[in-house]
Amino acid sequence: MLILRFYLDHSVEETAEILGVSPGTIKSQSARALKQLRIRTPR
């Protein structure tokens, strides 16, 4: 999902359609994944 959204530059709606989920799922999963990346990335 992160690859589709940020690397391939798809919109939330496009990503949701490709993965067969709702746009709300993409938004919540993106937020959760980005939070985890921030926590695990050393500064």
N, CA, C, O and CB atoms as a CASP TS submission, in Angstrom:
PFRMAT TS
TARGET T0000
AUTHOR 0000-0000-0000
METHOD Language model
MODEL 1
PARENT N/A
ATOM      1  N   MET     1       0.817  -1.173   0.000  1.00  0.00           N
ATOM      2  CA  MET     1       0.000   0.000   0.000  1.00  0.00           C
ATOM      3  C   MET     1       0.869   1.247   0.000  1.00  0.00           C
ATOM      4  O   MET     1       0.589   2.198  -0.730  1.00  0.00           O
ATOM      5  CB  MET     1      -0.934  -0.008   1.187  1.00  0.00           C
ATOM      6  N   LEU     2       1.921   1.252   0.812  1.00  0.00           N
ATOM      7  CA  LEU     2       2.798   2.427   0.829  1.00  0.00           C
ATOM      8  C   LEU     2       3.515   2.607  -0.508  1.00  0.00           C
ATOM      9  O   LEU     2       3.734   3.734  -0.953  1.00  0.00           O
ATOM     10  CB  LEU     2       3.827   2.307   1.960  1.00  0.00           C
ATOM     11  N   ILE     3       3.872   1.511  -1.138  1.00  0.00           N
ATOM     12  CA  ILE     3       4.526   1.594  -2.449  1.00  0.00           C
ATOM     13  C   ILE     3       3.575   2.227  -3.461  1.00  0.00           C
ATOM     14  O   ILE     3       3.965   3.128  -4.204  1.00  0.00           O
ATOM     15  CB  ILE     3       4.975   0.186  -2.934  1.00  0.00           C
ATOM     16  N   LEU     4       2.340   1.761  -3.488  1.00  0.00           N
ATOM     17  CA  LEU     4       1.358   2.319  -4.422  1.00  0.00           C
ATOM     18  C   LEU     4       1.124   3.805  -4.157  1.00  0.00           C
ATOM     19  O   LEU     4       1.081   4.614  -5.083  1.00  0.00           O
ATOM     20  CB  LEU     4       0.032   1.552  -4.323  1.00  0.00           C
ATOM     21  N   ARG     5       0.972   4.151  -2.874  1.00  0.00           N
ATOM     22  CA  ARG     5       0.643   5.542  -2.520  1.00  0.00           C
ATOM     23  C   ARG     5       1.785   6.508  -2.753  1.00  0.00           C
ATOM     24  O   ARG     5       1.599   7.552  -3.379  1.00  0.00           O
ATOM     25  CB  ARG     5       0.228   5.619  -1.082  1.00  0.00           C
ATOM     26  N   PHE     6       2.960   6.174  -2.259  1.00  0.00           N
ATOM     27  CA  PHE     6       4.025   7.166  -2.211  1.00  0.00           C
ATOM     28  C   PHE     6       5.123   6.957  -3.246  1.00  0.00           C
ATOM     29  O   PHE     6       5.720   7.931  -3.704  1.00  0.00           O
ATOM     30  CB  PHE     6       4.629   7.170  -0.860  1.00  0.00           C
ATOM     31  N   TYR     7       5.404   5.723  -3.623  1.00  0.00           N
ATOM     32  CA  TYR     7       6.444   5.478  -4.623  1.00  0.00           C
ATOM     33  C   TYR     7       5.864   5.590  -6.031  1.00  0.00           C
ATOM     34  O   TYR     7       6.462   6.216  -6.906  1.00  0.00           O
ATOM     35  CB  TYR     7       7.083   4.088  -4.415  1.00  0.00           C
ATOM     36  N   LEU     8       4.704   4.982  -6.244  1.00  0.00           N
ATOM     37  CA  LEU     8       4.059   5.020  -7.559  1.00  0.00           C
ATOM     38  C   LEU     8       3.083   6.181  -7.703  1.00  0.00           C
ATOM     39  O   LEU     8       2.505   6.381  -8.771  1.00  0.00           O
ATOM     40  CB  LEU     8       3.334   3.720  -7.814  1.00  0.00           C
ATOM     41  N   ASP     9       2.900   6.943  -6.631  1.00  0.00           N
ATOM     42  CA  ASP     9       2.111   8.178  -6.642  1.00  0.00           C
ATOM     43  C   ASP     9       0.648   7.995  -7.042  1.00  0.00           C
ATOM     44  O   ASP     9       0.096   8.802  -7.789  1.00  0.00           O
ATOM     45  CB  ASP     9       2.743   9.153  -7.569  1.00  0.00           C
ATOM     46  N   HIS    10       0.022   6.922  -6.536  1.00  0.00           N
ATOM     47  CA  HIS    10      -1.410   6.725  -6.758  1.00  0.00           C
ATOM     48  C   HIS    10      -2.186   7.489  -5.690  1.00  0.00           C
ATOM     49  O   HIS    10      -1.696   7.694  -4.579  1.00  0.00           O
ATOM     50  CB  HIS    10      -1.780   5.209  -6.735  1.00  0.00           C
ATOM     51  N   SER    11      -3.379   7.898  -6.031  1.00  0.00           N
ATOM     52  CA  SER    11      -4.246   8.562  -5.056  1.00  0.00           C
ATOM     53  C   SER    11      -4.792   7.528  -4.073  1.00  0.00           C
ATOM     54  O   SER    11      -4.654   6.321  -4.274  1.00  0.00           O
ATOM     55  CB  SER    11      -5.412   9.312  -5.768  1.00  0.00           C
ATOM     56  N   VAL    12      -5.413   8.030  -3.006  1.00  0.00           N
ATOM     57  CA  VAL    12      -6.053   7.138  -2.041  1.00  0.00           C
ATOM     58  C   VAL    12      -7.101   6.285  -2.748  1.00  0.00           C
ATOM     59  O   VAL    12      -7.173   5.075  -2.531  1.00  0.00           O
ATOM     60  CB  VAL    12      -6.696   7.946  -0.883  1.00  0.00           C
ATOM     61  N   GLU    13      -7.901   6.910  -3.582  1.00  0.00           N
ATOM     62  CA  GLU    13      -8.971   6.201  -4.282  1.00  0.00           C
ATOM     63  C   GLU    13      -8.421   5.141  -5.228  1.00  0.00           C
ATOM     64  O   GLU    13      -8.942   4.027  -5.284  1.00  0.00           O
ATOM     65  CB  GLU    13      -9.835   7.185  -5.058  1.00  0.00           C
ATOM     66  N   GLU    14      -7.367   5.483  -5.972  1.00  0.00           N
ATOM     67  CA  GLU    14      -6.763   4.513  -6.895  1.00  0.00           C
ATOM     68  C   GLU    14      -6.176   3.329  -6.131  1.00  0.00           C
ATOM     69  O   GLU    14      -6.345   2.176  -6.529  1.00  0.00           O
ATOM     70  CB  GLU    14      -5.668   5.186  -7.746  1.00  0.00           C
ATOM     71  N   THR    15      -5.497   3.619  -5.047  1.00  0.00           N
ATOM     72  CA  THR    15      -4.894   2.560  -4.238  1.00  0.00           C
ATOM     73  C   THR    15      -5.968   1.646  -3.662  1.00  0.00           C
ATOM     74  O   THR    15      -5.820   0.424  -3.667  1.00  0.00           O
ATOM     75  CB  THR    15      -4.048   3.161  -3.107  1.00  0.00           C
ATOM     76  N   ALA    16      -7.047   2.243  -3.167  1.00  0.00           N
ATOM     77  CA  ALA    16      -8.151   1.455  -2.616  1.00  0.00           C
ATOM     78  C   ALA    16      -8.745   0.544  -3.682  1.00  0.00           C
ATOM     79  O   ALA    16      -9.031  -0.623  -3.415  1.00  0.00           O
ATOM     80  CB  ALA    16      -9.239   2.377  -2.041  1.00  0.00           C
ATOM     81  N   GLU    17      -8.929   1.066  -4.872  1.00  0.00           N
ATOM     82  CA  GLU    17      -9.498   0.262  -5.956  1.00  0.00           C
ATOM     83  C   GLU    17      -8.571  -0.893  -6.329  1.00  0.00           C
ATOM     84  O   GLU    17      -9.026  -2.022  -6.512  1.00  0.00           O
ATOM     85  CB  GLU    17      -9.768   1.138  -7.188  1.00  0.00           C
ATOM     86  N   ILE    18      -7.290  -0.617  -6.440  1.00  0.00           N
ATOM     87  CA  ILE    18      -6.313  -1.651  -6.796  1.00  0.00           C
ATOM     88  C   ILE    18      -6.307  -2.765  -5.749  1.00  0.00           C
ATOM     89  O   ILE    18      -6.263  -3.945  -6.096  1.00  0.00           O
ATOM     90  CB  ILE    18      -4.900  -1.040  -6.933  1.00  0.00           C
ATOM     91  N   LEU    19      -6.351  -2.394  -4.481  1.00  0.00           N
ATOM     92  CA  LEU    19      -6.275  -3.381  -3.397  1.00  0.00           C
ATOM     93  C   LEU    19      -7.628  -3.955  -2.992  1.00  0.00           C
ATOM     94  O   LEU    19      -7.689  -4.908  -2.215  1.00  0.00           O
ATOM     95  CB  LEU    19      -5.631  -2.760  -2.197  1.00  0.00           C
ATOM     96  N   GLY    20      -8.710  -3.382  -3.512  1.00  0.00           N
ATOM     97  CA  GLY    20     -10.041  -3.897  -3.207  1.00  0.00           C
ATOM     98  C   GLY    20     -10.505  -3.607  -1.793  1.00  0.00           C
ATOM     99  O   GLY    20     -11.191  -4.421  -1.174  1.00  0.00           O
ATOM    100  N   VAL    21     -10.128  -2.437  -1.285  1.00  0.00           N
ATOM    101  CA  VAL    21     -10.548  -2.018   0.054  1.00  0.00           C
ATOM    102  C   VAL    21     -11.125  -0.612  -0.035  1.00  0.00           C
ATOM    103  O   VAL    21     -11.096   0.012  -1.096  1.00  0.00           O
ATOM    104  CB  VAL    21      -9.355  -2.069   1.065  1.00  0.00           C
ATOM    105  N   SER    22     -11.645  -0.121   1.072  1.00  0.00           N
ATOM    106  CA  SER    22     -12.221   1.224   1.071  1.00  0.00           C
ATOM    107  C   SER    22     -11.126   2.284   1.200  1.00  0.00           C
ATOM    108  O   SER    22     -10.048   2.002   1.723  1.00  0.00           O
ATOM    109  CB  SER    22     -13.242   1.373   2.214  1.00  0.00           C
ATOM    110  N   PRO    23     -11.399   3.498   0.727  1.00  0.00           N
ATOM    111  CA  PRO    23     -10.438   4.585   0.904  1.00  0.00           C
ATOM    112  C   PRO    23     -10.111   4.845   2.381  1.00  0.00           C
ATOM    113  O   PRO    23      -8.981   5.206   2.710  1.00  0.00           O
ATOM    114  CB  PRO    23     -10.978   5.856   0.269  1.00  0.00           C
ATOM    115  N   GLY    24     -11.080   4.664   3.255  1.00  0.00           N
ATOM    116  CA  GLY    24     -10.834   4.845   4.681  1.00  0.00           C
ATOM    117  C   GLY    24      -9.787   3.864   5.205  1.00  0.00           C
ATOM    118  O   GLY    24      -8.973   4.211   6.061  1.00  0.00           O
ATOM    119  N   THR    25      -9.817   2.653   4.690  1.00  0.00           N
ATOM    120  CA  THR    25      -8.820   1.654   5.079  1.00  0.00           C
ATOM    121  C   THR    25      -7.433   2.085   4.646  1.00  0.00           C
ATOM    122  O   THR    25      -6.470   1.933   5.397  1.00  0.00           O
ATOM    123  CB  THR    25      -9.159   0.287   4.476  1.00  0.00           C
ATOM    124  N   ILE    26      -7.324   2.619   3.446  1.00  0.00           N
ATOM    125  CA  ILE    26      -6.026   3.093   2.951  1.00  0.00           C
ATOM    126  C   ILE    26      -5.509   4.222   3.835  1.00  0.00           C
ATOM    127  O   ILE    26      -4.331   4.246   4.192  1.00  0.00           O
ATOM    128  CB  ILE    26      -6.137   3.570   1.482  1.00  0.00           C
ATOM    129  N   LYS    27      -6.383   5.148   4.185  1.00  0.00           N
ATOM    130  CA  LYS    27      -5.971   6.283   5.022  1.00  0.00           C
ATOM    131  C   LYS    27      -5.498   5.819   6.399  1.00  0.00           C
ATOM    132  O   LYS    27      -4.448   6.249   6.877  1.00  0.00           O
ATOM    133  CB  LYS    27      -7.130   7.277   5.178  1.00  0.00           C
ATOM    134  N   SER    28      -6.270   4.947   7.028  1.00  0.00           N
ATOM    135  CA  SER    28      -5.896   4.507   8.378  1.00  0.00           C
ATOM    136  C   SER    28      -4.647   3.637   8.355  1.00  0.00           C
ATOM    137  O   SER    28      -3.783   3.771   9.221  1.00  0.00           O
ATOM    138  CB  SER    28      -7.050   3.739   9.026  1.00  0.00           C
ATOM    139  N   GLN    29      -4.544   2.750   7.375  1.00  0.00           N
ATOM    140  CA  GLN    29      -3.362   1.896   7.286  1.00  0.00           C
ATOM    141  C   GLN    29      -2.111   2.700   6.928  1.00  0.00           C
ATOM    142  O   GLN    29      -1.019   2.395   7.407  1.00  0.00           O
ATOM    143  CB  GLN    29      -3.587   0.795   6.253  1.00  0.00           C
ATOM    144  N   SER    30      -2.267   3.719   6.092  1.00  0.00           N
ATOM    145  CA  SER    30      -1.130   4.589   5.759  1.00  0.00           C
ATOM    146  C   SER    30      -0.632   5.311   7.004  1.00  0.00           C
ATOM    147  O   SER    30       0.571   5.361   7.264  1.00  0.00           O
ATOM    148  CB  SER    30      -1.525   5.614   4.671  1.00  0.00           C
ATOM    149  N   ALA    31      -1.553   5.862   7.762  1.00  0.00           N
ATOM    150  CA  ALA    31      -1.175   6.584   8.976  1.00  0.00           C
ATOM    151  C   ALA    31      -0.465   5.653   9.952  1.00  0.00           C
ATOM    152  O   ALA    31       0.549   6.022  10.543  1.00  0.00           O
ATOM    153  CB  ALA    31      -2.413   7.211   9.641  1.00  0.00           C
ATOM    154  N   ARG    32      -0.991   4.468  10.118  1.00  0.00           N
ATOM    155  CA  ARG    32      -0.392   3.498  11.045  1.00  0.00           C
ATOM    156  C   ARG    32       1.001   3.074  10.571  1.00  0.00           C
ATOM    157  O   ARG    32       1.934   3.003  11.370  1.00  0.00           O
ATOM    158  CB  ARG    32      -1.302   2.260  11.189  1.00  0.00           C
ATOM    159  N   ALA    33       1.138   2.794   9.284  1.00  0.00           N
ATOM    160  CA  ALA    33       2.429   2.363   8.747  1.00  0.00           C
ATOM    161  C   ALA    33       3.472   3.476   8.831  1.00  0.00           C
ATOM    162  O   ALA    33       4.622   3.222   9.191  1.00  0.00           O
ATOM    163  CB  ALA    33       2.271   1.906   7.296  1.00  0.00           C
ATOM    164  N   LEU    34       3.081   4.697   8.504  1.00  0.00           N
ATOM    165  CA  LEU    34       4.024   5.819   8.577  1.00  0.00           C
ATOM    166  C   LEU    34       4.445   6.093  10.015  1.00  0.00           C
ATOM    167  O   LEU    34       5.598   6.444  10.266  1.00  0.00           O
ATOM    168  CB  LEU    34       3.404   7.081   7.965  1.00  0.00           C
ATOM    169  N   LYS    35       3.527   5.937  10.955  1.00  0.00           N
ATOM    170  CA  LYS    35       3.872   6.112  12.364  1.00  0.00           C
ATOM    171  C   LYS    35       4.921   5.081  12.782  1.00  0.00           C
ATOM    172  O   LYS    35       5.884   5.413  13.474  1.00  0.00           O
ATOM    173  CB  LYS    35       2.613   5.992  13.252  1.00  0.00           C
ATOM    174  N   GLN    36       4.729   3.842  12.363  1.00  0.00           N
ATOM    175  CA  GLN    36       5.686   2.795  12.705  1.00  0.00           C
ATOM    176  C   GLN    36       7.053   3.061  12.073  1.00  0.00           C
ATOM    177  O   GLN    36       8.085   2.823  12.701  1.00  0.00           O
ATOM    178  CB  GLN    36       5.157   1.431  12.259  1.00  0.00           C
ATOM    179  N   LEU    37       7.060   3.545  10.852  1.00  0.00           N
ATOM    180  CA  LEU    37       8.334   3.878  10.207  1.00  0.00           C
ATOM    181  C   LEU    37       9.047   5.002  10.954  1.00  0.00           C
ATOM    182  O   LEU    37      10.268   4.967  11.101  1.00  0.00           O
ATOM    183  CB  LEU    37       8.106   4.282   8.742  1.00  0.00           C
ATOM    184  N   ARG    38       8.301   5.992  11.423  1.00  0.00           N
ATOM    185  CA  ARG    38       8.901   7.096  12.186  1.00  0.00           C
ATOM    186  C   ARG    38       9.495   6.585  13.497  1.00  0.00           C
ATOM    187  O   ARG    38      10.579   7.010  13.896  1.00  0.00           O
ATOM    188  CB  ARG    38       7.851   8.193  12.470  1.00  0.00           C
ATOM    189  N   ILE    39       8.792   5.682  14.162  1.00  0.00           N
ATOM    190  CA  ILE    39       9.266   5.127  15.436  1.00  0.00           C
ATOM    191  C   ILE    39      10.535   4.317  15.229  1.00  0.00           C
ATOM    192  O   ILE    39      11.445   4.380  16.055  1.00  0.00           O
ATOM    193  CB  ILE    39       8.181   4.250  16.084  1.00  0.00           C
ATOM    194  N   ARG    40      10.610   3.562  14.148  1.00  0.00           N
ATOM    195  CA  ARG    40      11.721   2.635  13.928  1.00  0.00           C
ATOM    196  C   ARG    40      12.903   3.232  13.183  1.00  0.00           C
ATOM    197  O   ARG    40      13.953   2.598  13.078  1.00  0.00           O
ATOM    198  CB  ARG    40      11.233   1.456  13.179  1.00  0.00           C
ATOM    199  N   THR    41      12.747   4.433  12.671  1.00  0.00           N
ATOM    200  CA  THR    41      13.820   5.061  11.914  1.00  0.00           C
ATOM    201  C   THR    41      14.702   5.875  12.847  1.00  0.00           C
ATOM    202  O   THR    41      14.235   6.828  13.472  1.00  0.00           O
ATOM    203  CB  THR    41      13.251   5.951  10.793  1.00  0.00           C
ATOM    204  N   PRO    42      16.006   5.497  12.947  1.00  0.00           N
ATOM    205  CA  PRO    42      16.892   6.269  13.811  1.00  0.00           C
ATOM    206  C   PRO    42      17.120   7.676  13.241  1.00  0.00           C
ATOM    207  O   PRO    42      17.115   7.876  12.026  1.00  0.00           O
ATOM    208  CB  PRO    42      18.238   5.538  13.986  1.00  0.00           C
ATOM    209  N   ARG    43      17.313   8.617  14.120  1.00  0.00           N
ATOM    210  CA  ARG    43      17.530   9.991  13.687  1.00  0.00           C
ATOM    211  C   ARG    43      18.958  10.356  13.737  1.00  0.00           C
ATOM    212  O   ARG    43      19.319  11.485  13.403  1.00  0.00           O
ATOM    213  CB  ARG    43      16.749  10.940  14.512  1.00  0.00           C
TER
END
